[in-house]
Amino acid sequence: MKISVAKAISILLVALVVPLQSQQPAPWKDPSSHVSRFIPVGQDVRLEVLDWGGTGRPLVLLPGGGNTAHVFDDFAPRLTSDFHVYGITRRGFGESGFAPLPSGTETFGDDVLAVLDALELERPVLVGHSIGGQELSSIGTRYPNLVAALVYLDATYPYAFDNGKVPTMKELSELGFPQPPPPTEADLATFDALRQYYARVLGFTYPEAELRQQRSTTPEARVGPPRVSPGGRVLTAGMKQYVQIPVPALVLVSSQSPGRWADSTTDPVISKQIAGMRALLERQAKSIEDGVPTARVVRLPGAHHYMFLSNEADVLREMRAFLNER
């Protein structure tokens, strides 16, 4: 039986295309046990909210600057035996929408309040990392009756508490902080390789979903360039000065340990930066102890800024001890 030229070409194309399609990697799926939804907070902005479920009173996790709620993908499930756990990605980051801020940094706090209202959460515990402390202090000082407690995870820098005695943002930025060597091309071959890079240099790693929020993916499924987040340029716009924390507060302070890569450093510049940062952090902790006597301030020696990843057990222990009394 003769086959026409056109049919022969068609068969050849199918034979070539099917193997290529079968070689395409399967779409990556976030393994964390959360449900994702988008909640409008006004100005045509919708925020991504993660719900890990759980039993007990509500607890809401707020990420640090540049991060999304996915940074808690590994940490949040550790809390679901005691709390119903949520996480909010602030406007301008990850999958959350963005619009200019009408009222400076208070807008970020207002966004959180809008989510709490939409979810009908009564007096939740708010837990903020890094600049998430800004939202904690914004809500806690303006609406103390709406929350049960605040937990600051290395989050009480001048944007969260400033009685004139804490280190200034200028002091912190001028001091600088040593950064690990950048990932190599091999480290960027896959997101799993990038996770291994962080485990190697820091002693802990980030959830893959968070890394995928931070970096693009190339057509070859390699780790691509960092994503640009429109919210980054307004994180401290119109920064307020909060001189009180009227809500029961747990303040966990790290030692800003750089990670494993710096353990054996002999570089005097790096050693000076580490010592300088720790001196500023101690000044910060002492200022809070003196200025907010009702707050429980706990120092975590050896903890990285991402203490809930580097010192997960310590953070969980302190949180449970504090919140069991509330």
Stockholm file with secondary structure:
# STOCKHOLM 1.0

chainA/1-326         MKISVAKAISILLVALVVPLQSQQPAPWKDPSSHVSRFIPVGQDVRLEVLDWGGTGRPLVLLPGGGNTAHVFDDFAPRLTSDFHVYGITRRGFGESGFAPLPSGTETFGDDVLAVLDALELERPVLVGHSIGGQELSSIGTRYPNLVAALVYLDATYPYAFDNGKVPTMKELSELGFPQPPPPTEADLATFDALRQYYARVLGFTYPEAELRQQRSTTPEARVGPPRVSPGGRVLTAGMKQYVQIPVPALVLVSSQSPGRWADSTTDPVISKQIAGMRALLERQAKSIEDGVPTARVVRLPGAHHYMFLSNEADVLREMRAFLNER
#=GR chainA/1-326 SS CCCCHHHHHHHHHHHHHHHHHHTSCCCCCCCSSCEEEEEEEETTEEEEEEEEECSSSEEEEECCTTCCGGGGTTTGGGGTTTSEEEEECCTTSTTSCCCCCSSTTHHHHHHHHHHHHHTTCCSCEEEEETTHHHHHHHHHHHCGGGCSEEEEESCCSTTTCCSSSSCCHHHHHHHCCCCCCCCCTGGGSSHHHHHHHHHHHHSSCCCHHHHHHHEEECTTSCEEEECCCGGGGGTTTTCCCCCCCCSCEEEEEECCCCCGGGTTCCCHHHHHHHHHHHHHHHHHHHHHHHHCTTSEEEEETTCCSSHHHHTHHHHHHHHHHHHTTC
#=GC SS_cons         CCCCHHHHHHHHHHHHHHHHHHTSCCCCCCCSSCEEEEEEEETTEEEEEEEEECSSSEEEEECCTTCCGGGGTTTGGGGTTTSEEEEECCTTSTTSCCCCCSSTTHHHHHHHHHHHHHTTCCSCEEEEETTHHHHHHHHHHHCGGGCSEEEEESCCSTTTCCSSSSCCHHHHHHHCCCCCCCCCTGGGSSHHHHHHHHHHHHSSCCCHHHHHHHEEECTTSCEEEECCCGGGGGTTTTCCCCCCCCSCEEEEEECCCCCGGGTTCCCHHHHHHHHHHHHHHHHHHHHHHHHCTTSEEEEETTCCSSHHHHTHHHHHHHHHHHHTTC
//
